[in-house]
Amino acid sequence: MRFFRSGGGSSGRLASPEQQAEQQARSEHSRELVEAGGIPLEAQARIEHQRDEGGVFTSDLSVDELAALSGIGYQPVALVMGSSLYRMGWINPMGMGMGMGYGRMMNWGAIEPQELSYLTAALTESRARAIHRLLLETKGLGAEGVVGVRLVVNRWDWATGMAEFTVLGTAVRRVGQATPDEPFTSTLSGQDMAKLVSCGYRPVKLVMGASAFQAVAFFGGFGGGLGMRGGLGVSSWYNQEVASYSRALQQAQAVGRQRMANDASRVGAAGVVGVEIESHVLEYSTGSESVGGRIVEWVILGTAVLPQPNSQRPPQPRLVVSLDS
């Protein structure tokens, strides 16, 4: 039998059946919120406390960042985050079956790099969920936006196919500024944010492009003989580029950049700054030591910006500094 203890007291007395039922209902409701893409009740309570009580702010800003943001009228509110633990699913070798016996027969269907649409969708959705939860915390705090957003990805040997995506940043606002319906999100540091505003632009939102391509390469030839150079095989007798892996990386980069540009166009942005790139090359088994299989994951994240009307241009540097009062 599982025992529940009342949350508030220090006496350690057991919770009543009514309290147990209430705790169970709260836990179930919290689970439903997370499954729907939201944040748990505990996180909501923390945000409400921070918003109502005010007081000490939390941030991951450096002193230089804090000074730069203060110079353009922004104050930190709280450290905000969003996370998503995602299972990437089974990696299908796409027909790379190999027959047994003399003169092995190979299926050539995956020689040309191909995008794994289901894996690309997982990369996109996992990050989108994490960013959405970061936005929910930001809105709950009544902040104007988030600066210094960074993405942290954790993978574990003991959890094959699982990845944790976490986004962290500092929610900020300006005194006397109305809370917007949709807070901005930005990868820019405090200093870069100040420079962006001073040169007549404002951040809009994080934009992203993701892609995952699969490629295979043959090493050592067929049945232990000499390998093929160039198109299909890679002989272990020579130093040479693994062309199929390079093509997969190039295609993943091109597709990811185009998707980020499309994302920026959808919000009417003038451009993208503060671009950060994250790439992974994952190895998977093909059933043969002479056939190498790789998954190339490529994610690009940046800040979409718009010109800010009626902004003042920063003063131009001069070679002579006037000492007059």
C-alpha positions as CSV (number, residue, x, y, z in Angstrom):
1,M,0.0,0.0,0.0
2,R,1.3,3.5,-0.9
3,F,1.1,6.1,1.8
4,F,0.7,9.8,1.2
5,R,1.7,12.4,3.7
6,S,0.1,15.8,4.1
7,G,2.2,18.4,2.3
8,G,2.3,21.3,4.8
9,G,3.0,20.1,8.3
10,S,6.1,18.7,9.9
11,S,4.3,16.2,12.0
12,G,4.4,13.5,9.3
13,R,0.8,12.4,9.8
14,L,-0.8,10.3,7.0
15,A,-3.0,12.1,4.5
16,S,-6.7,11.4,4.8
17,P,-8.6,9.6,2.1
18,E,-10.0,12.9,0.9
19,Q,-6.5,14.4,0.7
20,Q,-5.2,11.4,-1.2
21,A,-8.0,11.7,-3.7
22,E,-7.3,15.4,-4.1
23,Q,-3.6,14.7,-4.7
24,Q,-4.4,12.0,-7.2
25,A,-6.8,14.2,-9.1
26,R,-4.2,17.0,-9.1
27,S,-1.5,14.7,-10.4
28,E,-3.8,13.4,-13.1
29,H,-4.7,17.0,-14.2
30,S,-1.0,17.9,-14.2
31,R,-0.3,14.9,-16.5
32,E,-3.1,15.9,-18.9
33,L,-1.7,19.4,-19.1
34,V,1.7,18.1,-20.1
35,E,0.4,15.7,-22.6
36,A,-1.5,18.5,-24.2
37,G,1.7,20.5,-24.6
38,G,1.3,22.7,-21.5
39,I,3.2,22.9,-18.2
40,P,2.5,21.1,-15.0
41,L,0.6,22.6,-12.1
42,E,3.7,23.0,-10.0
43,A,5.3,25.2,-12.6
44,Q,2.2,27.3,-12.9
45,A,2.1,27.8,-9.1
46,R,5.8,28.9,-9.2
47,I,5.1,31.4,-12.0
48,E,2.0,32.8,-10.2
49,H,4.0,33.2,-7.0
50,Q,6.8,35.0,-8.9
51,R,4.3,37.3,-10.6
52,D,2.2,38.2,-7.6
53,E,5.0,38.5,-5.0
54,G,7.6,40.1,-7.2
55,G,10.8,40.7,-5.3
56,V,14.1,39.1,-6.3
57,F,14.5,38.3,-10.0
58,T,16.3,35.3,-11.3
59,S,18.3,35.1,-14.5
60,D,21.2,33.6,-16.4
61,L,22.4,37.0,-17.5
62,S,26.0,38.1,-17.0
63,V,26.7,41.4,-15.4
64,D,27.5,42.9,-18.8
65,E,24.2,41.6,-20.2
66,L,22.3,43.1,-17.3
67,A,24.0,46.5,-17.8
68,A,23.3,46.4,-21.6
69,L,19.6,45.6,-21.1
70,S,19.2,48.2,-18.4
71,G,20.6,50.8,-20.8
72,I,17.7,50.2,-23.2
73,G,15.1,50.1,-20.5
74,Y,14.7,46.4,-19.9
75,Q,14.6,44.7,-16.6
76,P,14.9,40.9,-15.9
77,V,11.9,39.2,-14.4
78,A,12.8,35.5,-14.1
79,L,14.6,32.6,-15.6
80,V,12.1,30.6,-17.8
81,M,12.5,27.3,-19.4
82,G,10.6,24.7,-21.4
83,S,11.5,21.0,-22.0
84,S,10.4,18.0,-23.9
85,L,11.6,14.4,-23.5
86,Y,11.1,12.8,-26.9
87,R,11.4,9.3,-28.3
88,M,12.7,9.5,-31.8
89,G,11.2,6.2,-32.9
90,W,12.7,3.2,-34.7
91,I,15.4,4.0,-37.4
92,N,14.4,2.0,-40.4
93,P,17.4,1.0,-42.5
94,M,15.2,1.6,-45.6
95,G,15.8,-1.6,-47.4
96,M,19.4,-2.2,-46.6
97,G,18.7,-5.9,-46.2
98,M,21.6,-8.3,-47.0
99,G,21.2,-11.9,-48.1
100,M,23.4,-14.6,-46.7
101,G,25.7,-16.9,-48.5
102,Y,28.0,-16.5,-51.6
103,G,27.6,-13.4,-53.7
104,R,25.6,-11.4,-51.2
105,M,22.7,-9.5,-52.8
106,M,22.2,-5.9,-51.7
107,N,19.2,-3.6,-51.9
108,W,20.5,-0.3,-53.4
109,G,17.4,1.8,-52.4
110,A,19.2,3.9,-49.8
111,I,22.5,4.6,-51.6
112,E,21.3,8.2,-52.5
113,P,20.8,10.1,-49.2
114,Q,17.1,10.3,-48.3
115,E,15.3,12.5,-45.8
116,L,13.6,10.6,-42.9
117,S,10.4,12.6,-42.7
118,Y,9.2,11.1,-39.4
119,L,12.5,11.9,-37.7
120,T,12.5,15.4,-39.1
121,A,9.0,15.8,-37.8
122,A,10.2,14.6,-34.3
123,L,13.1,17.1,-34.3
124,T,10.7,19.9,-35.2
125,E,7.9,19.0,-32.8
126,S,10.1,18.3,-29.8
127,R,11.7,21.7,-30.0
128,A,8.4,23.4,-30.8
129,R,6.9,21.9,-27.6
130,A,9.8,23.0,-25.5
131,I,9.6,26.6,-26.9
132,H,5.9,26.6,-26.4
133,R,6.3,25.8,-22.7
134,L,8.9,28.5,-22.4
135,L,6.4,31.0,-23.9
136,L,3.7,29.8,-21.4
137,E,6.0,30.6,-18.5
138,T,6.8,34.0,-20.1
139,K,3.1,34.9,-20.6
140,G,2.3,33.8,-17.0
141,L,4.9,36.3,-15.7
142,G,3.5,39.1,-17.8
143,A,6.9,39.6,-19.4
144,E,7.5,41.3,-22.8
145,G,9.8,38.7,-24.1
146,V,12.8,36.3,-23.6
147,V,16.4,37.0,-24.3
148,G,19.4,34.7,-24.5
149,V,17.4,31.6,-25.4
150,R,19.7,28.6,-25.7
151,L,18.9,25.0,-26.6
152,V,20.4,22.1,-24.7
153,V,20.0,18.6,-26.0
154,N,20.8,15.6,-23.9
155,R,21.1,12.0,-25.0
156,W,21.9,8.9,-23.0
157,D,23.4,5.5,-23.8
158,W,20.9,3.8,-21.5
159,A,17.9,5.3,-23.4
160,T,18.4,4.6,-27.0
161,G,16.3,6.8,-29.3
162,M,15.4,9.2,-26.4
163,A,16.5,12.8,-26.3
164,E,15.7,15.7,-23.9
165,F,15.3,19.1,-25.5
166,T,15.5,22.0,-23.1
167,V,15.3,25.7,-23.8
168,L,16.4,28.3,-21.3
169,G,16.3,32.1,-21.2
170,T,15.6,35.2,-19.2
171,A,12.1,36.8,-19.3
172,V,12.4,40.6,-19.5
173,R,10.1,43.6,-19.5
174,R,10.1,47.4,-19.7
175,V,8.6,49.5,-16.9
176,G,5.3,51.0,-18.0
177,Q,5.1,48.9,-21.1
178,A,1.9,47.0,-21.7
179,T,2.2,43.2,-21.8
180,P,2.0,42.0,-25.5
181,D,-0.4,39.3,-26.6
182,E,2.6,37.3,-27.9
183,P,6.0,37.8,-26.2
184,F,9.1,37.9,-28.4
185,T,11.7,35.2,-28.1
186,S,15.4,35.7,-29.0
187,T,18.7,33.9,-29.1
188,L,20.5,37.2,-28.7
189,S,22.6,38.0,-25.6
190,G,21.9,41.1,-23.6
191,Q,24.6,43.0,-25.4
192,D,23.4,42.0,-28.8
193,M,19.8,42.8,-27.9
194,A,20.9,46.3,-26.9
195,K,22.8,46.7,-30.2
196,L,19.8,45.4,-32.2
197,V,17.4,47.9,-30.6
198,S,19.8,50.8,-30.9
199,C,20.3,50.2,-34.6
200,G,16.5,50.3,-35.3
201,Y,15.3,46.7,-35.1
202,R,13.3,44.6,-32.7
203,P,13.1,40.8,-32.2
204,V,10.0,38.9,-33.2
205,K,10.4,35.2,-32.5
206,L,12.6,32.3,-32.7
207,V,12.6,30.6,-36.2
208,M,13.8,27.2,-36.9
209,G,14.6,24.7,-39.6
210,A,15.3,21.0,-39.1
211,S,16.1,18.0,-41.2
212,A,17.3,14.4,-40.8
213,F,18.9,12.5,-43.7
214,Q,20.0,8.9,-44.0
215,A,23.0,7.7,-45.9
216,V,25.0,4.5,-46.2
217,A,28.5,3.7,-47.4
218,F,30.3,0.5,-48.3
219,F,33.7,-0.2,-46.9
220,G,36.1,-3.0,-48.0
221,G,34.1,-4.2,-51.0
222,F,31.9,-7.2,-51.5
223,G,32.7,-10.5,-49.9
224,G,36.0,-9.2,-48.7
225,G,37.3,-8.2,-52.2
226,L,38.5,-4.8,-53.3
227,G,35.9,-2.0,-52.9
228,M,34.5,0.3,-55.5
229,R,35.8,3.8,-55.7
230,G,33.5,6.7,-56.4
231,G,29.8,6.2,-56.6
232,L,28.7,3.2,-54.5
233,G,31.6,1.9,-52.4
234,V,34.5,3.1,-50.4
235,S,37.5,1.0,-50.4
236,S,39.6,0.7,-47.2
237,W,42.7,0.8,-49.3
238,Y,42.5,4.5,-50.0
239,N,42.1,7.8,-48.2
240,Q,39.0,9.3,-49.8
241,E,35.9,11.3,-49.0
242,V,32.8,9.3,-48.0
243,A,30.7,10.9,-50.6
244,S,27.3,9.6,-49.5
245,Y,27.8,11.1,-46.0
246,S,28.9,14.4,-47.4
247,R,25.9,14.6,-49.7
248,A,23.6,13.8,-46.7
249,L,25.2,16.6,-44.7
250,Q,24.9,19.1,-47.5
251,Q,21.3,18.2,-48.3
252,A,20.4,18.4,-44.6
253,Q,22.0,21.8,-44.3
254,A,20.2,23.2,-47.4
255,V,16.8,21.9,-46.4
256,G,17.2,23.2,-42.8
257,R,18.3,26.7,-44.0
258,Q,15.3,26.9,-46.4
259,R,12.9,25.9,-43.8
260,M,14.2,28.5,-41.4
261,A,13.8,31.2,-44.1
262,N,10.3,30.0,-44.8
263,D,9.5,30.2,-41.0
264,A,10.8,33.8,-41.0
265,S,8.7,34.7,-44.0
266,R,5.5,33.4,-42.4
267,V,5.9,36.0,-39.6
268,G,6.7,38.8,-42.0
269,A,10.3,39.2,-40.7
270,A,12.9,41.4,-42.5
271,G,15.6,38.9,-41.7
272,V,17.2,36.5,-39.3
273,V,20.1,37.2,-36.9
274,G,21.8,35.3,-34.1
275,V,21.8,32.0,-35.9
276,E,22.9,28.9,-34.0
277,I,23.5,25.6,-35.6
278,E,23.4,22.1,-34.0
279,S,24.2,18.9,-35.8
280,H,24.5,15.3,-34.8
281,V,25.7,12.2,-36.8
282,L,24.1,9.0,-35.5
283,E,25.3,5.6,-36.3
284,Y,22.9,2.7,-36.8
285,S,23.4,-1.0,-37.5
286,T,22.9,-2.3,-41.1
287,G,23.6,-5.9,-40.3
288,S,27.0,-5.9,-42.0
289,E,30.5,-4.7,-40.8
290,S,31.3,-3.6,-44.4
291,V,28.2,-1.3,-44.7
292,G,28.0,1.8,-42.6
293,G,24.7,3.6,-41.9
294,R,24.5,7.1,-40.6
295,I,21.7,9.6,-39.7
296,V,22.6,13.2,-40.1
297,E,20.5,15.6,-38.0
298,W,20.8,19.3,-38.6
299,V,18.9,22.0,-36.7
300,I,19.3,25.8,-37.3
301,L,17.8,28.3,-34.8
302,G,17.7,32.1,-35.2
303,T,15.9,35.3,-34.3
304,A,13.5,36.8,-36.8
305,V,13.7,40.7,-36.7
306,L,11.7,43.6,-38.0
307,P,12.6,47.3,-38.4
308,Q,11.4,49.4,-35.5
309,P,9.5,52.6,-36.6
310,N,10.6,55.9,-35.2
311,S,13.8,54.5,-33.8
312,Q,16.8,56.7,-33.3
313,R,20.0,55.8,-35.0
314,P,23.0,55.3,-32.6
315,P,25.6,58.1,-32.6
316,Q,28.4,57.6,-35.1
317,P,31.9,57.1,-33.7
318,R,34.3,60.0,-34.2
319,L,38.0,60.3,-34.3
320,V,38.0,63.4,-32.1
321,V,36.2,63.5,-28.7
322,S,35.0,67.0,-27.7
323,L,35.8,68.0,-24.1
324,D,33.4,70.9,-24.1
325,S,30.6,70.7,-21.5
